[in-house]
């Protein structure tokens, strides 16, 4: 068996973490979702859950509305050292979001962008943290 790094590892998911998913739709990457659930050991929390969360997976597409509003909502239940992953369709895919749109929304929502990765066939991820957690590494 080869030791490849799974997408959940690349997202920094650890066993026991609480992960909330926002913006789920039929086009989401089910393999990514299954990998995260397997790694954290529990189902993903839905929008409106009351728990404090370690990670928010925010599926975001071009016509999903106001990203600043959604990011502000996502910060609410986030732990002090929590991370928001904005997952967007890759270039050329339906719903593609310009990186500049994300870059403009991030500081307005009180967040900082730390990295970007490919998270599957059709999706890319942008890692966001609150400034107070920027000094904490995963």
Secondary structure as the mmCIF struct_conf table of DSSP 4:
data_model
#
loop_
_struct_conf.conf_type_id
_struct_conf.id
_struct_conf.beg_label_comp_id
_struct_conf.beg_label_asym_id
_struct_conf.beg_label_seq_id
_struct_conf.end_label_comp_id
_struct_conf.end_label_asym_id
_struct_conf.end_label_seq_id
HELX_LH_PP_P HELX_LH_PP_P1 UNK A 4 UNK A 6
HELX_RH_AL_P HELX_RH_AL_P1 UNK A 7 UNK A 10
TURN_TY1_P TURN_TY1_P1 UNK A 11 UNK A 12
TURN_TY1_P TURN_TY1_P2 UNK A 15 UNK A 16
STRN STRN1 UNK A 19 UNK A 22
BEND BEND1 UNK A 23 UNK A 23
TURN_TY1_P TURN_TY1_P3 UNK A 26 UNK A 27
BEND BEND2 UNK A 28 UNK A 28
HELX_RH_AL_P HELX_RH_AL_P2 UNK A 30 UNK A 40
TURN_TY1_P TURN_TY1_P4 UNK A 41 UNK A 41
BEND BEND3 UNK A 42 UNK A 42
HELX_LH_PP_P HELX_LH_PP_P2 UNK A 43 UNK A 44
STRN STRN2 UNK A 45 UNK A 45
HELX_LH_PP_P HELX_LH_PP_P3 UNK A 46 UNK A 46
TURN_TY1_P TURN_TY1_P5 UNK A 47 UNK A 48
BEND BEND4 UNK A 51 UNK A 51
STRN STRN3 UNK A 53 UNK A 60
TURN_TY1_P TURN_TY1_P6 UNK A 62 UNK A 63
BEND BEND5 UNK A 64 UNK A 64
HELX_RH_AL_P HELX_RH_AL_P3 UNK A 67 UNK A 76
TURN_TY1_P TURN_TY1_P7 UNK A 77 UNK A 77
STRN STRN4 UNK A 78 UNK A 89
HELX_LH_PP_P HELX_LH_PP_P4 UNK A 90 UNK A 90
TURN_TY1_P TURN_TY1_P8 UNK A 91 UNK A 92
BEND BEND6 UNK A 93 UNK A 93
TURN_TY1_P TURN_TY1_P9 UNK A 94 UNK A 95
HELX_RH_AL_P HELX_RH_AL_P4 UNK A 99 UNK A 108
TURN_TY1_P TURN_TY1_P10 UNK A 109 UNK A 110
STRN STRN5 UNK A 111 UNK A 118
BEND BEND7 UNK A 120 UNK A 122
STRN STRN6 UNK A 123 UNK A 130
HELX_RH_3T_P HELX_RH_3T_P1 UNK A 131 UNK A 133
TURN_TY1_P TURN_TY1_P11 UNK A 134 UNK A 135
BEND BEND8 UNK A 136 UNK A 136
#
